[in-house]
Each structure stands twice: as C-alpha cells, then as structure tokens.
Amino acid sequence: MALNMQTVREAHEGLTKKEFSCNELVQECFDQIDRVDETIHAFLAYTREQAFARATAVDEKIAKGHTIGHLEGVPLAIKDNILISGVQATAGSKILGNYIASYNATVIEKLEKEGAIFLGKTNLDEFAMGSSTENSAYGPTKNPWDTSRVPGGSSGGSAAAVAADECIASLGSDTGGSIRQPAALCGITGLKPTYGMVSRYGLIALASSFDQIGPFGKTVEDVAIVFDAIKGVDPHDSSSGRASSDPVLAHLRRGVKGMKIGIPKEYFIEGIDADILKCVEDAIQEFQRLGAEIVPVSLPHTKYALATYYVIMPAEASANLARFDGMRYGHTAQDTRNLIETYVKSRSEGFGAETKRRIMLGTYVLAAGYYDAYYKQAQKVRMLMTRDFNEAFLHVDCILTPTSPSAPFIFGERTHDPLQMYLADVFTVSANIAGIPGMSVPCGFVTRGEKELPVGMQLLGKHFDEVTILAAGHAYQQATDWHTRKPTIVCL
Amino acid sequence: MSLTKEDIQHIATLGRLECSAEEQEQFTKQLSSILEYVTQLKEVDTSGVSYRYQVDGLENVRNADEVAVCDPSTHANILHAFPDRVVDLLKVKGIFEG
C-alpha cells in the first residue's frame, strides 16, 4: 500500500518501526497531490518547503532513537479559513486573495507542538458559506468518487483531500454541517466537536455561536487522535472554558453493548433518498447486532431547525463580516473618493454572491422593526430545540440519523436556488443550534449512473460527550468495511 | 414575505454593499423566498421561553486587563498586510471628509 493511503495509526507505527522515513511519507503525499489534484482541486496552496523541513527534523529525531507522538510526522491538510502564520488564508474569498496570516490559530499551535506536518491549505465555499464548494472564488473541488459531482461543503477541499489520499487526515470547520456533510459525501469520517471544546482562535469567523473546528480522517480512531490534539481550554477563546483535556483515545474500545441509541422519527421523513435510508437502516441493525439497544425518540422542533439556522447564522455572519472593510488587510478598492466609497467598493468587489446574500439577510433580520419577529423568535426556538435534545438524552446515550438527505449532487444543480442548497444541511444544523457534538461515519454506497457514491450516518452526542459517539463509531468500523473502500481515482 | 427592490437597496446600503441592477433583481427574488421560508418560525409557540445568544452555558467570562507584548513576527506580518501606510501607521482616507 502506498504510504499516502495510510491512516494516522498506520503512519505512526511505520515511522516508529522505521519501515519508511517521514520524508518518504511526505513525498508520497505530494506525489499523489501532483497526480490527482489538478482534477480534484482540493488544495488552494501547498507548503512543500516547510513540510519537508519538518519531515527532516522528525527523521532526525527518530534516527536518534527518540520516541514520537501519534501525530508526529503525520501529513495533514488545513482548511483555508484556519490561520497558519506566514501562509495564505483566503477563506475561499477574493477579498482575502492577498492575505497572509499574521499569526497561528490555536489548533495550529497545538498540532505544531505535536509535530504534525502541514501539506497545504484546502478549498472551501467562500467564508464557509455553502454545501458544495461551488461558492469558492477559486473554483470548486470535485468529489473523488465521481468528479462530475460536488464533494459537499463547505469543507469540501479537506474532505476530498482525505478521500483521495492526498493527505493522512485534515482539519475543517463546521457551522451548520460543513464537516459532517462533506465527510458523508466523500465517504470518510468527520467530527464536529461540542461548541466550546476546540478553540476558535485563528478561525475566520462565520457565525460565532455555531462555528467549531474539527477533524476529518479515514477512521474514527484517526479522528479521535486529531481531536485529542486540538481540544482544550484556550485563554484566547472564552467559549472554550469548559473544554476537557482528557484523551478520548483511551476510551475508544468500550464498545456499544448496552448503549442506548436513539432514533428520532423526525429525521426519517419523506424526501430522503430511499437508497440512503436503506443504508442507514442497515447501520441501525448492525448496531443492534453489536449489542446496542435501539430506542425511538422524538425531537419535535426539528422541522424548524433550518429556518432557525438561516436567521441566526446570517445575523452573526453579517456582523462578523463587517470587519472586511478594505482598511487593514485584504482587498482594497482603488480610485475611490472617500472612506465610505472605499468600504462599499472593497466589499462589493471582494465578496461573492452567497456572501452578499447572507450579509443582506443578516442585516435585514437584525434591522429595527424585524428583530423581534425574526432574530428573537429564532433564538427562542433555538432554546426549544436545545431542550428537545436535553430531554431525549435523558433516555438515550446518543442519537443516530442520516447525515445528508441526498447523494452528492451534480455541479450546477442547485446553484440557482439558494434554498435548495440550504436543504443539504437539513439534518446537520440542529447539532450546531444545540451546541452538541456530531460525527458522520461511512455506512454504505448508492449507485448513480454506474458510479458508486458514499453514504454517511450521523451520530449525535451529549454536550462534551464526544467519547460516546466516537466509541460507537469505532465499534461500527470494527464490524464493517465501508470506511476502507477507496475511490478509483486513488488506485488508478 | 415579499421584498421590493427598494428594500434590497436599503439593506445593501446598511451592509455597505452595492448591487448591480442584475444582482438587485436576483436578490429581491432569492431573499424573498428565503424570508418566506423562515417565516414558518412564527407558528412556534414561544411564550414564556427565555433565551440567550449562545448555548455554552458560560456567562461573563472575564480576562485580566493586561498589556501584552506582540511578538515581532506577528507585528511585522500585521504591518505588511496594511494596504497603505506611513512608516508603522495605517493610512486611510479622511474620516470627516465629504
């Protein structure tokens, strides 16, 4: 097996046993990038020089007989809305086309401390607004399973990079499903941690009460390893105050015997692709075989999740994006007559259509006269939805749903109707609204026009209880092999 | 909920954006349909529901008010990103000019 096809665990063991060098590992990842990324377009920038410099340092350490950590020398890809000092951070937007990050995000500091290696920055929908990467100012990423289809989004580049074995694991961000949905569509595992578990310092903000950074991996175990490395309290992000630093990896093998898994009827509704439904139902049976108890639950306000999200998210986004004014960094319009014209022109030239739509929607729902009807009402429904989850979690340990209602769609299919695009998030936004952790795990395939397309199931957990969903996902992957299948582009 | 082109123009001005005639037309249609969709929130009975702006359960987290030194590379990077400057000062257009 090529080195780039390995998991974090396999790469770590190989390095430790000196079966290959870290330089060879990094080289094979870049070989794969050179081979497939012209087609896939997962990356917006490469950091080759830094990657090889760090690989040499790791090789020297191993040669000296020092022990290395789980992520030491492991090549990762980083979503281009997470800051690495001295490296571009476009957030998929023209307005940051010339921006070089001036400091490291906390997650980057933590991964550097672990000795991880960064191969480059990955593509995303502009400012993480989208479900397909079609909103990227730098062109869309292709789904490695079928390049005529979207990889999901917004973290489509990070998901496709892992699925196409261009890296070992990667980081994304999830505001309404931006890790879980592309993980499902690309056939890999992706975790959105509890709100407040991972520092958002150095993540270009979309909606601050929803945003969370999380890992993509080829297995649940890999996701757990990266999660352990990036979580914890950070003085730079006050919302991380309750984050735990206990490693989850040690608890991964607890199994699902006696675990109560809730099935919410509101997520198994008309409109879901029937083949996807079948895959998820098979997964439920598999859990039953493994000794879990399946319990019907109800989350009565689920039908309002998307509406709630599409009021609060644009409201927060419009406030967060006010900082892009052409003054201190990023694109500045030329030949303007005064300050206000510089603001207006810089923003209008720099932002794409979806970003403008959300700024305007957010501005509208926060405007005097509409605030109570939209924004305040949405915040109240958010409370009711959070209560729904708290109530359900009195009876079950975790909840299982489909991740996406449909298989990866064809490019251009939904770009003219924003509402259709928003429906891609219908099963994922609730976790962000309630702040709970969610993970997508591969659970089967559907066939569309001769191509096999991956399907994901979503596991939702209690606040700060990633351990339960990770253990459930790990038990499932020990019993199934969906996560080990590779798209043909990898093997050609 | 239906928006007019004038509404769109007004929101754009508030958001410091300008729209082409084509965008104005498109946004009028698209934002109207999104607003129509989110209007379903009105049917939820939220009487007596108190709310917060976040769900992390934390309140009034305070940090010590200390002057921290910026490391030289961050300092240099920030200055480097300025579109226009005079030595170490950011240069912008006059605030009080017409």
HADDOCK unambig.tbl for C-alpha pairs under 7 A between the chains (distance, minus, plus):
assign (segid A and resid 99 and name CA) (segid B and resid 81 and name CA) 6.79 0.50 0.50
assign (segid A and resid 102 and name CA) (segid B and resid 74 and name CA) 5.19 0.50 0.50
assign (segid A and resid 102 and name CA) (segid B and resid 77 and name CA) 4.82 0.50 0.50
assign (segid A and resid 102 and name CA) (segid B and resid 78 and name CA) 5.77 0.50 0.50
assign (segid A and resid 103 and name CA) (segid B and resid 74 and name CA) 5.78 0.50 0.50
assign (segid A and resid 195 and name CA) (segid B and resid 56 and name CA) 6.64 0.50 0.50
assign (segid A and resid 196 and name CA) (segid B and resid 56 and name CA) 6.57 0.50 0.50
assign (segid A and resid 209 and name CA) (segid B and resid 54 and name CA) 5.60 0.50 0.50
assign (segid A and resid 238 and name CA) (segid B and resid 61 and name CA) 6.29 0.50 0.50
assign (segid A and resid 239 and name CA) (segid B and resid 56 and name CA) 6.73 0.50 0.50
assign (segid A and resid 304 and name CA) (segid B and resid 41 and name CA) 6.54 0.50 0.50
assign (segid A and resid 307 and name CA) (segid B and resid 37 and name CA) 6.74 0.50 0.50
assign (segid A and resid 307 and name CA) (segid B and resid 38 and name CA) 4.47 0.50 0.50
assign (segid A and resid 307 and name CA) (segid B and resid 41 and name CA) 6.73 0.50 0.50
assign (segid A and resid 327 and name CA) (segid B and resid 83 and name CA) 6.91 0.50 0.50
assign (segid A and resid 327 and name CA) (segid B and resid 92 and name CA) 6.71 0.50 0.50
assign (segid A and resid 328 and name CA) (segid B and resid 81 and name CA) 6.72 0.50 0.50
assign (segid A and resid 328 and name CA) (segid B and resid 82 and name CA) 4.87 0.50 0.50
assign (segid A and resid 328 and name CA) (segid B and resid 83 and name CA) 6.41 0.50 0.50
assign (segid A and resid 329 and name CA) (segid B and resid 81 and name CA) 4.99 0.50 0.50
assign (segid A and resid 329 and name CA) (segid B and resid 82 and name CA) 5.27 0.50 0.50
assign (segid A and resid 329 and name CA) (segid B and resid 83 and name CA) 6.14 0.50 0.50
assign (segid A and resid 332 and name CA) (segid B and resid 83 and name CA) 6.83 0.50 0.50
assign (segid A and resid 338 and name CA) (segid B and resid 93 and name CA) 6.11 0.50 0.50
assign (segid A and resid 338 and name CA) (segid B and resid 98 and name CA) 6.88 0.50 0.50
assign (segid A and resid 339 and name CA) (segid B and resid 93 and name CA) 5.29 0.50 0.50
assign (segid A and resid 339 and name CA) (segid B and resid 94 and name CA) 6.60 0.50 0.50
assign (segid A and resid 339 and name CA) (segid B and resid 95 and name CA) 6.44 0.50 0.50
assign (segid A and resid 343 and name CA) (segid B and resid 16 and name CA) 6.50 0.50 0.50
assign (segid A and resid 344 and name CA) (segid B and resid 16 and name CA) 4.86 0.50 0.50
assign (segid A and resid 344 and name CA) (segid B and resid 17 and name CA) 5.02 0.50 0.50
assign (segid A and resid 344 and name CA) (segid B and resid 18 and name CA) 6.40 0.50 0.50
assign (segid A and resid 347 and name CA) (segid B and resid 17 and name CA) 6.28 0.50 0.50
assign (segid A and resid 348 and name CA) (segid B and resid 17 and name CA) 5.38 0.50 0.50
assign (segid A and resid 348 and name CA) (segid B and resid 18 and name CA) 5.95 0.50 0.50
assign (segid A and resid 357 and name CA) (segid B and resid 27 and name CA) 6.91 0.50 0.50
assign (segid A and resid 359 and name CA) (segid B and resid 15 and name CA) 6.58 0.50 0.50
assign (segid A and resid 360 and name CA) (segid B and resid 11 and name CA) 5.88 0.50 0.50
assign (segid A and resid 360 and name CA) (segid B and resid 12 and name CA) 6.20 0.50 0.50
assign (segid A and resid 360 and name CA) (segid B and resid 15 and name CA) 6.38 0.50 0.50
assign (segid A and resid 361 and name CA) (segid B and resid 31 and name CA) 6.84 0.50 0.50
assign (segid A and resid 363 and name CA) (segid B and resid 11 and name CA) 6.44 0.50 0.50
assign (segid A and resid 363 and name CA) (segid B and resid 15 and name CA) 6.36 0.50 0.50
assign (segid A and resid 364 and name CA) (segid B and resid 11 and name CA) 6.29 0.50 0.50
assign (segid A and resid 378 and name CA) (segid B and resid 41 and name CA) 6.84 0.50 0.50
assign (segid A and resid 379 and name CA) (segid B and resid 51 and name CA) 6.13 0.50 0.50
assign (segid A and resid 379 and name CA) (segid B and resid 53 and name CA) 6.87 0.50 0.50
assign (segid A and resid 380 and name CA) (segid B and resid 46 and name CA) 6.30 0.50 0.50
assign (segid A and resid 380 and name CA) (segid B and resid 49 and name CA) 6.10 0.50 0.50
assign (segid A and resid 380 and name CA) (segid B and resid 50 and name CA) 6.63 0.50 0.50
assign (segid A and resid 380 and name CA) (segid B and resid 51 and name CA) 5.35 0.50 0.50
assign (segid A and resid 381 and name CA) (segid B and resid 46 and name CA) 6.92 0.50 0.50
assign (segid A and resid 383 and name CA) (segid B and resid 51 and name CA) 6.15 0.50 0.50
assign (segid A and resid 419 and name CA) (segid B and resid 34 and name CA) 6.45 0.50 0.50
assign (segid A and resid 434 and name CA) (segid B and resid 55 and name CA) 6.56 0.50 0.50
assign (segid A and resid 435 and name CA) (segid B and resid 55 and name CA) 6.11 0.50 0.50
